[in-house]
Amino acid sequence: YPLTMEKIRHAKSSVARDRMDILRCDLVVANFIGAKRVSIGSVGEIFWADAYRKPVLLIMEDDAAENPHFHLFLLELASWRFASLAEAARKVNIILSNL
């Protein structure tokens, strides 16, 4: 698809909004269960979270070798990794109750 000025402006505002969301948040939860292709936006947000010292909870199957997000960078940047939403939710509740 050709890049148009409208697409470029939309991309700039989307990226700026996402960056500000990460800057203002207390933690980031990334749910990659069942992912079939990489979410490049989520990957960028995880890198911003690390740069802004925000904790990242990564949710991915235990047998995640087939998951496109199963990458050493994301595994290293994640503060915690869980195999289910329920496990991650318990940790989120603990973290947020201590703020």
ABEGO torsion letter per residue (X at the ends): XBBBAAAAAAAAAAAAAAAAAAAABABBBBBABGBABBBAAAAAAAAAAAAAGBBBBBBBBABAAABAABBAAAAAABABBBABAAAAAAAAAAAAAAX
